[in-house]
Amino acid sequence: MTNVAVIGAQWGDEGKGKVVDVLAEKFGCVVRFQGGNNAGHSVHFGGQQFALHLLPSGIFCNQTHNLIGNGVVVDPSALIREIDELKERGIEVTPDRLKISNRAHLVLPYHRIIDQFRDASPNQRKIGTTGKGIGPTYEWKAARRGIRFCDTHDKDDFSEKVRTELDLAQRLNLGIVELQQLHLDALMAEVWPAIHRLQDYVVDGVEFLAGLVEKNVPILFEGAQATLLDIDFGTYPYVTSSNSCALGIGAGAGVPARAIDRVVGITKAYATRVGEGPFPTELLDDVGSALRKHGKEFGTTTGRPRRCGWLDLVALRYAQRLNGFDCLALMKLDILDSFERLYVCEAYRIDGRETRVFPASLQQLQNAEPVYRELPGWNEDTSTIRQFGQLPTAAQDYVKAIESYVGCSVDLVSVGPDREETLLRSDGLFSDLYKR
């Protein structure tokens, strides 16, 4: 048995959904362990594109179980919409294939209203959230006021808990008109039908995963967002509200640390970010626009254009040190095919000094000037290549430069969105997984 975690190494949108989809058939269960429907994982196969927000990306593999872990905050209405949308496209998501931890917290309408008001208010710091209610739900959880799936067995008891929390939300947020106008009956009419439909999916997540571990069933842990958005280790306060690096798996899934055997880091061949916050290698010129255009860099969840820039090796090495990546998956290498020259950031210049350390201080990171290394482009189409050794020499050198700086092998290279547009290194972790 080998249990593997797939973790974003940048600011999200790296291509985790594709990697999980590629690997899923080798695992008995795929587990989402944090985040909510603020995530957007894209999966392409058979000429179709699917966007997943709450469902684990193993949902397309018929023999694989999928668990939404206790660390995920779940909007029940959004999850039902996602299940129904897949059914309309011929993919049935049954309780045999999808499980929800009974300890997972619910995102309720008052959470969404508060989230959207805060991000639109001129009196609040603008973080650039998705407005899905994720942050306020985690706040309620930390304040020990949250409502979990295990609290939904009895409608009357659930309604009374919601009444108490809605009253609190309204008393604490007198200036939010939409919230003051929200009534319990309307709230229940919105959420209860979805919660009722989901009852058959709810399990004790701890017992479910412990049973798989005891039977030596391999588990794949799927992170949402990414390391640089982690609540503790990201670019705080411009981060998500959960631990989105590998350090969050134990608490978010309900497994001991020793249950994780390998950790795979996912990085694009360049860098992107959605929302506010520091981004040292951001390009506000024609090159940045070209990366956005060729890479189709628009948010899966929000549709917002992503900020684009050169690959930041300082940040990537920081992510490697936090997560202990056993290998990297390098995504969207093909987007760099048409560039004459490429650049990677190898250091920051802060207050006149060069450093290879990713700073905790927001001010230092905002003032960081990237120190670039120039590399030649390859000016060849890589999208039809299926073996690493057939890549142009300059493309192979680009990959090797990343490996040398970060101290971690690149075992998978993606040259397109489809499952088939994937190169596996013959001596790497992914090849070993496919041999078993």
Stockholm file with secondary structure:
# STOCKHOLM 1.0

chainA/1-436         MTNVAVIGAQWGDEGKGKVVDVLAEKFGCVVRFQGGNNAGHSVHFGGQQFALHLLPSGIFCNQTHNLIGNGVVVDPSALIREIDELKERGIEVTPDRLKISNRAHLVLPYHRIIDQFRDASPNQRKIGTTGKGIGPTYEWKAARRGIRFCDTHDKDDFSEKVRTELDLAQRLNLGIVELQQLHLDALMAEVWPAIHRLQDYVVDGVEFLAGLVEKNVPILFEGAQATLLDIDFGTYPYVTSSNSCALGIGAGAGVPARAIDRVVGITKAYATRVGEGPFPTELLDDVGSALRKHGKEFGTTTGRPRRCGWLDLVALRYAQRLNGFDCLALMKLDILDSFERLYVCEAYRIDGRETRVFPASLQQLQNAEPVYRELPGWNEDTSTIRQFGQLPTAAQDYVKAIESYVGCSVDLVSVGPDREETLLRSDGLFSDLYKR
#=GR chainA/1-436 SS CCCEEEEESSSSCSSHHHHHHHHGGGCSEEEECSBCTTCCEEEEETTEEEEESSSCTTTTSTTCEEEECTTBEECHHHHHHHHHHHHHTTCCCCTTTEEEETTCEECCHHHHHHHHHHHHCTTSCCCCCCSSSHHHHHHHHHTTCCCBGGGCSSHHHHHHHHHHHHHHHHHHCTTCHHHHTCCHHHHHHHHHHHHHHHGGGEECHHHHHHHHHHTTCCEEEECCSCGGGCTTTSSTTSSCSSCCSGGGHIIIIICCGGGCCEEEEEEESSEEECSSSCCTTBCCSHHHHHHHHHHTCBCTTTCCBCEEECEEHHHHHHHHHHHTCSEEEEECGGGGTTCSEEEEEEEEEETTEEECSCCSCHHHHHHCEEEEEEEECCCSCCTTCCSGGGSCHHHHHHHHHHHHHHTSCEEEEESSSBTTSEEECTTSHHHHHHHC
#=GC SS_cons         CCCEEEEESSSSCSSHHHHHHHHGGGCSEEEECSBCTTCCEEEEETTEEEEESSSCTTTTSTTCEEEECTTBEECHHHHHHHHHHHHHTTCCCCTTTEEEETTCEECCHHHHHHHHHHHHCTTSCCCCCCSSSHHHHHHHHHTTCCCBGGGCSSHHHHHHHHHHHHHHHHHHCTTCHHHHTCCHHHHHHHHHHHHHHHGGGEECHHHHHHHHHHTTCCEEEECCSCGGGCTTTSSTTSSCSSCCSGGGHIIIIICCGGGCCEEEEEEESSEEECSSSCCTTBCCSHHHHHHHHHHTCBCTTTCCBCEEECEEHHHHHHHHHHHTCSEEEEECGGGGTTCSEEEEEEEEEETTEEECSCCSCHHHHHHCEEEEEEEECCCSCCTTCCSGGGSCHHHHHHHHHHHHHHTSCEEEEESSSBTTSEEECTTSHHHHHHHC
//
